[in-house]
Amino acid sequence: MKRVLCFAGVLALTAFASVRADELGDAPRWYVSPGVGMMFFEGNQPVDEGLNMLLRLGYDISEHWSVEGGVSWAPNITSNGRDGRDDGAGGSSGYCCPDGSSSVGGGLGYDDGVGGQSIRGAFVDGLYHFNRYNRLDPYLTAGFGYYRANDNVFCEGSEYSVSGPRVGAGVMYHLDDRWSLRADTRAFMALDQTCEFIYTADAGVAYRFGGAAAAAGAGAGAGAAALAGLPKDSDGDGLTDDEEAKLGTDPFNKDTDGDGLTDGDEVKVYKTNPLNPDTDFDGLKDGQEVFTYKTNPLDRDTDKGGVADGHEVIEDHTNPLDPSDDLMLFEVYIQFDYDTTVIKPEYFDEIGQVVRVLQRNPQATAVIEGHADRRTRSSEKYNQDLSERRAQAVKSYMVGKGVADSRLTPRGYGFSRPKVQPDLVNGNPENRRVEIYIRGAGTNADKIKYVNP
């Protein structure tokens, strides 16, 4: 046992020496971790594998280093029948110790049929983390272990024990600032007697608790992150973990909505929504607007030409910073009866304006886009089909007014391109619309002469 304590001291000193002084100034990061698994024995040892239960207490020293100690208990290790007697082939079926004694005497002997016994263990490990503050956290381990059992497991005698080095690997999956899942495997070499290996594999959970971290964080409002002992900004996005908890963003992902802007930049620099990749609903991700197109991620029509930035870039191939090239756009908020494509008479005048533009500009063409509104129970496929049928209904009406079929292209987008934030409970009628884009009849600024002829 003295060797275990000495090794623990050396390991702790080595780990502490490897971290910077500013890291040591952080509040303690303690965790407790129960687990359950199996214990396996190498070679011809006289016992079979059995259930193994563990309890660990750990401390996160830095981004890459942790140290943990623990105890284990294998409650029912059973004999596999080897008794050290001649096996009929000039050898022994038993497991012999270095001093020549048999490892099988009375307790687990071949003859007495006793069912099993327990093995107790204690250990200390150093953990090297590759990505300590990422959600998926793999690590390597090295340490020292100590096992004690009744006679016949390691060597003949009473309450015999072995000790030696152990190495292994594991992985944690951090569910949040406090709770983690973990899986581990270790290989232990018994130096004292056998020089053979004992292997363990286990899975469990880890729970981080505050201690001094909670007190240090309380004055600064550090909240759950401080209680867990994690750094104030686990993912390095410029927001503390407590701020992310309030916003609903992921403290382990610096870009929660995947729009190309870090959560911190969205909140503090651009004032965009870190939970919505397209804050202004123009069809472009916030990061694309900032870095690629230089448009305003808070304004769906940056150049005020009448067409959304995303539509200019994706569909029209015009410049979202130049209002003079915006296509002529008519938005018609047609309210159809449920599950129908029949256009009501009150919308004829609005569609008639589009017909008038096309009749006066025979070279012009139009794209008719149908859009739906999304609610909690909305079916994506149903709304996609319905928006296509309604766009086709508008086309059919215009063809009936003399516009050539070849000049009109109907498209349905379902609820994939909302104009404003959907209201999943009450609905939002602004998203339920038909948009008609005309190419070859002038810009949006020229629309006035057709609206008021």
C-alpha positions as CSV (number, residue, x, y, z in Angstrom):
1,M,0.0,0.0,0.0
2,K,2.9,2.3,0.6
3,R,3.9,2.0,-3.0
4,V,0.5,3.0,-4.1
5,L,0.6,6.1,-2.0
6,C,4.1,7.0,-3.2
7,F,3.1,6.6,-6.8
8,A,0.0,8.7,-6.3
9,G,2.1,11.5,-4.9
10,V,4.6,11.3,-7.8
11,L,1.8,11.2,-10.3
12,A,0.0,14.2,-8.8
13,L,3.2,16.3,-8.7
14,T,4.0,15.4,-12.3
15,A,0.6,16.4,-13.5
16,F,0.6,19.7,-11.5
17,A,4.0,20.5,-12.8
18,S,2.8,20.2,-16.4
19,V,0.2,22.9,-16.2
20,R,0.5,26.6,-16.2
21,A,0.2,28.7,-13.1
22,D,-2.9,30.5,-14.5
23,E,-4.6,27.2,-15.0
24,L,-3.9,26.2,-11.4
25,G,-5.7,29.4,-10.4
26,D,-9.0,28.0,-11.6
27,A,-11.5,26.8,-9.1
28,P,-11.5,23.0,-8.3
29,R,-13.1,20.7,-10.8
30,W,-14.1,17.6,-8.8
31,Y,-16.3,14.7,-10.0
32,V,-17.5,11.4,-8.7
33,S,-18.0,8.5,-11.1
34,P,-19.6,5.1,-10.3
35,G,-19.4,2.3,-12.9
36,V,-19.9,-1.3,-13.5
37,G,-18.1,-3.8,-15.8
38,M,-16.2,-7.0,-16.0
39,M,-12.8,-8.3,-14.7
40,F,-10.8,-10.7,-16.9
41,F,-7.7,-12.8,-15.9
42,E,-4.8,-13.7,-18.2
43,G,-3.6,-17.1,-19.0
44,N,-4.2,-20.1,-16.7
45,Q,-5.1,-18.3,-13.5
46,P,-7.6,-20.5,-11.6
47,V,-10.6,-18.1,-11.8
48,D,-13.1,-17.0,-14.5
49,E,-14.1,-13.4,-15.4
50,G,-16.6,-11.8,-13.1
51,L,-18.6,-8.7,-12.4
52,N,-16.6,-5.7,-11.2
53,M,-18.0,-2.5,-9.6
54,L,-16.1,0.8,-9.3
55,L,-16.3,4.2,-7.6
56,R,-13.9,6.9,-8.7
57,L,-13.2,10.4,-7.4
58,G,-11.5,12.7,-9.9
59,Y,-10.1,16.2,-10.3
60,D,-9.7,18.1,-13.6
61,I,-6.3,19.8,-13.3
62,S,-6.3,21.5,-16.7
63,E,-7.6,21.2,-20.3
64,H,-5.6,18.1,-20.9
65,W,-4.9,16.5,-17.4
66,S,-7.0,14.9,-14.8
67,V,-6.2,12.7,-11.9
68,E,-8.6,10.2,-10.2
69,G,-8.4,7.6,-7.6
70,G,-10.9,4.9,-6.8
71,V,-11.9,1.5,-5.4
72,S,-13.3,-1.6,-7.0
73,W,-15.1,-4.7,-5.9
74,A,-15.5,-7.9,-7.8
75,P,-18.1,-9.7,-5.5
76,N,-18.1,-13.2,-7.0
77,I,-15.0,-14.5,-8.7
78,T,-15.5,-18.2,-9.3
79,S,-13.0,-21.1,-9.8
80,N,-12.5,-22.5,-13.3
81,G,-11.5,-25.9,-11.9
82,R,-7.7,-25.7,-12.2
83,D,-6.1,-27.3,-9.2
84,G,-2.4,-27.6,-9.9
85,R,-2.5,-31.4,-10.3
86,D,-0.9,-33.3,-13.2
87,D,-3.0,-33.0,-16.3
88,G,-2.0,-36.3,-17.7
89,A,0.3,-34.8,-20.3
90,G,3.3,-34.2,-18.1
91,G,2.1,-30.8,-17.1
92,S,0.0,-29.1,-14.5
93,S,-3.5,-27.7,-15.0
94,G,-3.0,-25.3,-12.1
95,Y,-1.4,-21.9,-11.8
96,C,2.0,-21.9,-10.0
97,C,3.4,-19.0,-8.2
98,P,7.1,-17.9,-8.5
99,D,8.0,-19.6,-5.2
100,G,6.7,-23.0,-6.6
101,S,3.5,-23.1,-4.6
102,S,0.2,-23.7,-6.2
103,S,-2.4,-21.0,-6.5
104,V,-5.1,-23.5,-5.6
105,G,-5.4,-24.5,-2.0
106,G,-8.7,-24.7,-0.1
107,G,-10.9,-21.7,-0.8
108,L,-11.4,-22.1,-4.5
109,G,-9.9,-25.6,-4.8
110,Y,-10.9,-28.1,-7.4
111,D,-12.0,-30.6,-4.7
112,D,-14.0,-28.5,-2.2
113,G,-16.3,-26.9,-4.8
114,V,-16.6,-23.5,-3.1
115,G,-18.4,-21.1,-5.4
116,G,-16.4,-17.9,-5.3
117,Q,-14.9,-15.0,-3.4
118,S,-14.4,-11.3,-3.8
119,I,-11.5,-9.2,-5.0
120,R,-11.1,-5.7,-3.6
121,G,-9.0,-3.1,-5.4
122,A,-7.7,0.5,-5.1
123,F,-6.1,2.5,-7.8
124,V,-4.9,6.0,-8.9
125,D,-4.7,7.1,-12.5
126,G,-3.6,10.1,-14.5
127,L,-5.7,10.9,-17.5
128,Y,-4.5,12.7,-20.6
129,H,-7.5,14.2,-22.5
130,F,-7.3,15.1,-26.2
131,N,-10.4,17.3,-26.1
132,R,-11.3,17.8,-22.5
133,Y,-14.0,20.5,-23.1
134,N,-15.5,19.0,-26.2
135,R,-18.7,17.0,-25.9
136,L,-16.8,13.8,-27.0
137,D,-13.8,13.5,-24.7
138,P,-11.3,10.6,-25.4
139,Y,-8.3,10.1,-23.1
140,L,-5.4,7.8,-22.3
141,T,-4.5,6.7,-18.7
142,A,-1.6,5.4,-16.7
143,G,-1.5,4.6,-13.0
144,F,-0.9,2.1,-10.3
145,G,-3.3,-0.5,-8.8
146,Y,-3.6,-2.8,-5.8
147,Y,-5.8,-5.9,-5.4
148,R,-6.5,-8.0,-2.4
149,A,-8.4,-11.3,-2.2
150,N,-8.7,-14.4,-0.1
151,D,-6.3,-17.3,-0.9
152,N,-6.1,-19.1,-4.2
153,V,-6.6,-16.3,-6.6
154,F,-3.1,-14.8,-6.8
155,C,-1.0,-17.2,-4.7
156,E,-1.5,-19.6,-1.8
157,G,-2.1,-17.9,1.5
158,S,-4.6,-15.8,3.3
159,E,-5.8,-12.4,2.2
160,Y,-3.1,-12.3,-0.4
161,S,-2.6,-9.1,-2.5
162,V,-0.8,-7.9,-5.6
163,S,0.1,-4.5,-6.9
164,G,1.5,-3.0,-10.1
165,P,1.2,-0.5,-12.9
166,R,-1.9,-0.1,-15.0
167,V,-2.6,1.6,-18.4
168,G,-5.7,2.1,-20.4
169,A,-8.0,4.3,-22.4
170,G,-11.5,5.7,-22.1
171,V,-14.0,8.2,-23.4
172,M,-16.5,10.5,-21.8
173,Y,-19.6,12.0,-23.5
174,H,-20.6,15.2,-21.7
175,L,-24.4,15.5,-21.6
176,D,-24.1,18.9,-20.0
177,D,-21.9,20.8,-17.6
178,R,-22.5,18.3,-14.8
179,W,-23.4,14.9,-16.2
180,S,-21.2,12.7,-18.4
181,L,-21.3,9.1,-19.7
182,R,-18.1,7.2,-19.7
183,A,-16.5,3.9,-20.8
184,D,-13.1,2.7,-19.8
185,T,-10.7,-0.2,-20.2
186,R,-7.6,-1.0,-18.1
187,A,-4.7,-3.5,-18.2
188,F,-3.1,-4.2,-14.8
189,M,0.3,-6.1,-14.5
190,A,0.8,-7.9,-11.1
191,L,4.5,-7.2,-10.4
192,D,4.6,-8.8,-7.0
193,Q,4.2,-12.4,-7.9
194,T,2.9,-13.5,-11.3
195,C,3.7,-10.7,-13.8
196,E,0.5,-11.6,-15.6
197,F,-2.3,-9.3,-16.4
198,I,-5.7,-8.5,-15.1
199,Y,-8.0,-6.6,-17.5
200,T,-11.1,-4.6,-16.7
201,A,-13.7,-3.0,-18.9
202,D,-16.5,-0.8,-17.5
203,A,-19.1,1.9,-18.2
204,G,-20.6,4.4,-15.9
205,V,-21.5,8.1,-15.3
206,A,-19.6,11.1,-13.9
207,Y,-21.1,13.9,-11.9
208,R,-19.2,17.1,-11.4
209,F,-19.8,19.2,-8.3
210,G,-18.9,22.7,-7.2
211,G,-16.8,22.9,-4.0
212,A,-14.7,26.0,-4.2
213,A,-15.9,26.6,-7.8
214,A,-19.4,27.2,-6.7
215,A,-18.3,29.8,-4.2
216,A,-16.0,31.5,-6.7
217,G,-18.6,31.6,-9.4
218,A,-21.5,32.7,-7.2
219,G,-20.4,36.4,-7.1
220,A,-20.0,36.5,-10.9
221,G,-23.2,34.7,-11.6
222,A,-21.4,31.8,-13.1
223,G,-24.4,29.5,-12.6
224,A,-24.4,25.9,-13.7
225,A,-21.0,26.1,-15.5
226,A,-19.3,27.2,-12.3
227,L,-21.0,24.6,-10.2
228,A,-19.8,22.0,-12.6
229,G,-16.2,23.3,-12.4
230,L,-15.9,23.8,-16.1
231,P,-14.2,26.9,-17.5
232,K,-16.5,29.9,-18.0
233,D,-16.4,29.5,-21.7
234,S,-16.0,25.8,-22.5
235,D,-16.2,26.1,-26.3
236,G,-14.3,29.4,-26.6
237,D,-17.1,31.2,-28.5
238,G,-17.0,34.4,-26.4
239,L,-20.0,33.5,-24.2
240,T,-19.8,32.1,-20.7
241,D,-21.4,28.7,-20.1
242,D,-24.0,30.5,-17.9
243,E,-24.8,32.9,-20.7
244,E,-25.2,30.0,-23.1
245,A,-27.5,28.2,-20.7
246,K,-29.8,31.3,-20.6
247,L,-29.7,31.7,-24.4
248,G,-30.4,28.0,-25.0
249,T,-27.2,27.6,-27.1
250,D,-24.8,24.7,-26.7
251,P,-21.8,25.4,-24.4
252,F,-19.8,22.7,-26.2
253,N,-20.4,24.0,-29.7
254,K,-19.1,27.5,-30.6
255,D,-21.6,27.7,-33.5
256,T,-24.8,26.2,-32.3
257,D,-27.0,27.0,-35.4
258,G,-24.2,26.2,-37.9
259,D,-24.5,29.5,-39.8
260,G,-20.7,30.2,-39.9
261,L,-20.8,32.8,-37.0
262,T,-19.8,31.9,-33.5
263,D,-22.5,32.2,-30.9
264,G,-20.5,35.0,-29.2
265,D,-20.2,37.0,-32.4
266,E,-23.9,36.6,-33.1
267,V,-24.9,38.0,-29.7
268,K,-22.2,40.6,-29.1
269,V,-21.1,41.8,-32.6
270,Y,-23.8,41.2,-35.2
271,K,-26.9,41.0,-33.0
272,T,-28.2,38.0,-34.9
273,N,-30.0,35.0,-33.5
274,P,-27.5,32.2,-32.5
275,L,-30.4,29.7,-32.7
276,N,-31.5,30.6,-36.2
277,P,-29.0,30.2,-39.1
278,D,-30.9,32.8,-41.1
279,T,-32.0,35.6,-38.8
280,D,-33.7,37.8,-41.4
281,F,-35.3,34.9,-43.3
282,D,-33.8,36.0,-46.6
283,G,-32.6,32.6,-47.7
284,L,-28.9,33.2,-46.8
285,K,-27.1,32.0,-43.7
286,D,-25.9,34.7,-41.4
287,G,-22.3,33.8,-42.0
288,Q,-22.7,33.9,-45.8
289,E,-24.2,37.4,-45.5
290,V,-21.3,38.7,-43.3
291,F,-18.3,37.0,-45.0
292,T,-19.3,36.2,-48.6
293,Y,-22.0,38.7,-49.8
294,K,-21.4,41.6,-47.4
295,T,-25.1,42.0,-46.9
296,N,-26.9,42.8,-43.7
297,P,-27.9,39.6,-41.8
298,L,-30.6,41.7,-40.0
299,D,-32.3,43.0,-43.2
300,R,-33.7,40.6,-45.8
301,D,-33.5,43.2,-48.5
302,T,-30.1,44.9,-48.0
303,D,-30.2,47.1,-51.1
304,K,-33.9,48.0,-50.7
305,G,-34.5,46.9,-54.3
306,G,-37.6,44.9,-53.4
307,V,-36.2,41.4,-53.6
308,A,-34.7,39.4,-50.7
309,D,-31.0,39.0,-50.7
310,G,-31.2,35.2,-50.8
311,H,-33.5,35.2,-53.8
312,E,-31.2,37.6,-55.7
313,V,-28.2,35.3,-55.0
314,I,-29.8,31.9,-55.3
315,E,-32.5,32.3,-57.9
316,D,-32.0,35.6,-59.9
317,H,-28.2,35.8,-59.9
318,T,-28.4,39.5,-59.3
319,N,-26.3,41.7,-57.0
320,P,-27.9,41.9,-53.5
321,L,-26.1,45.2,-53.0
322,D,-27.4,46.9,-56.1
323,P,-31.1,47.8,-56.2
324,S,-31.1,48.6,-59.9
325,D,-31.0,45.0,-60.9
326,D,-33.8,43.6,-58.7
327,L,-36.4,41.8,-60.7
328,M,-40.0,43.0,-60.6
329,L,-41.8,41.2,-57.8
330,F,-45.5,40.9,-57.0
331,E,-46.5,39.3,-53.7
332,V,-50.0,38.0,-53.7
333,Y,-51.4,36.8,-50.3
334,I,-54.0,34.5,-51.7
335,Q,-56.1,32.8,-49.1
336,F,-57.3,29.4,-50.4
337,D,-59.9,27.4,-48.8
338,Y,-58.6,24.3,-47.0
339,D,-57.0,21.8,-49.2
340,T,-58.1,23.5,-52.4
341,T,-56.4,25.4,-55.3
342,V,-59.4,27.5,-56.4
343,I,-58.6,31.2,-56.6
344,K,-61.3,33.4,-55.1
345,P,-62.5,36.4,-57.2
346,E,-61.2,39.0,-54.7
347,Y,-57.6,38.1,-55.9
348,F,-58.3,38.5,-59.6
349,D,-57.3,42.2,-59.6
350,E,-53.9,41.5,-58.0
351,I,-53.1,38.7,-60.4
352,G,-54.4,40.9,-63.2
353,Q,-51.6,43.4,-62.6
354,V,-49.1,40.7,-63.4
355,V,-51.0,39.7,-66.5
356,R,-50.9,43.4,-67.6
357,V,-47.1,43.5,-67.2
358,L,-46.6,40.4,-69.3
359,Q,-49.0,41.6,-72.0
360,R,-47.1,44.9,-72.3
361,N,-43.7,43.2,-72.3
362,P,-44.0,40.1,-74.6
363,Q,-40.4,39.2,-74.1
364,A,-40.8,39.0,-70.3
365,T,-41.1,35.8,-68.4
366,A,-42.4,35.0,-64.9
367,V,-41.6,32.5,-62.2
368,I,-44.6,31.8,-59.9
369,E,-43.6,30.6,-56.4
370,G,-46.0,29.0,-54.0
371,H,-45.2,29.2,-50.2
372,A,-46.9,27.6,-47.2
373,D,-47.0,28.4,-43.5
374,R,-45.7,26.0,-40.9
375,R,-47.5,24.8,-37.8
376,T,-46.6,22.2,-35.2
377,R,-48.5,19.4,-37.0
378,S,-47.7,20.5,-40.6
379,S,-46.6,17.8,-43.0
380,E,-43.6,18.8,-45.1
381,K,-44.6,16.6,-48.1
382,Y,-48.3,17.7,-47.9
383,N,-47.4,21.4,-47.9
384,Q,-44.8,21.0,-50.6
385,D,-47.4,19.3,-52.9
386,L,-50.1,21.9,-52.0
387,S,-47.8,24.9,-52.7
388,E,-46.9,23.4,-56.1
389,R,-50.6,22.9,-57.0
390,R,-51.5,26.5,-55.9
391,A,-48.6,27.9,-58.0
392,Q,-50.0,25.9,-60.9
393,A,-53.5,27.3,-60.3
394,V,-52.2,30.9,-60.6
395,K,-50.4,29.9,-63.8
396,S,-53.5,28.4,-65.2
397,Y,-55.5,31.5,-64.4
398,M,-52.9,33.7,-66.2
399,V,-52.8,31.4,-69.2
400,G,-56.6,31.8,-69.3
401,K,-56.1,35.5,-69.6
402,G,-53.9,35.2,-72.7
403,V,-50.3,34.7,-71.3
404,A,-48.5,32.0,-73.2
405,D,-47.8,28.9,-71.1
406,S,-44.1,28.8,-72.1
407,R,-43.6,32.2,-70.4
408,L,-44.7,31.0,-67.0
409,T,-42.8,28.6,-64.6
410,P,-44.6,27.4,-61.4
411,R,-42.6,26.3,-58.4
412,G,-43.7,25.1,-54.9
413,Y,-41.5,25.5,-51.8
414,G,-43.8,24.4,-49.1
415,F,-42.7,26.0,-45.8
416,S,-39.0,25.8,-46.6
417,R,-38.7,29.5,-47.3
418,P,-40.6,31.5,-44.6
419,K,-40.7,35.3,-44.9
420,V,-41.0,35.8,-41.1
421,Q,-40.7,33.6,-38.0
422,P,-43.3,30.8,-38.1
423,D,-45.8,30.7,-35.3
424,L,-46.2,27.0,-34.8
425,V,-49.3,27.4,-32.7
426,N,-51.4,30.1,-34.3
427,G,-49.7,30.3,-37.7
428,N,-48.4,33.3,-39.5
429,P,-50.3,34.4,-42.7
430,E,-47.3,36.3,-44.1
431,N,-45.6,33.0,-44.9
432,R,-48.7,31.8,-46.8
433,R,-48.2,33.6,-50.1
434,V,-47.6,33.5,-53.8
435,E,-44.6,35.4,-55.2
436,I,-44.3,36.2,-58.9
437,Y,-40.9,37.3,-60.2
438,I,-40.9,38.9,-63.7
439,R,-37.7,39.1,-65.7
440,G,-37.5,41.4,-68.8
441,A,-40.0,44.1,-67.8
442,G,-37.8,46.4,-65.9
443,T,-37.0,46.6,-62.2
444,N,-39.1,46.7,-59.1
445,A,-39.1,50.5,-59.3
446,D,-40.9,50.3,-62.7
447,K,-43.8,48.3,-61.1
448,I,-45.7,51.5,-60.2
449,K,-46.8,52.2,-63.8
450,Y,-48.5,48.8,-64.0
451,V,-50.0,48.9,-60.5
452,N,-51.6,52.3,-61.2
453,P,-52.0,52.5,-65.0
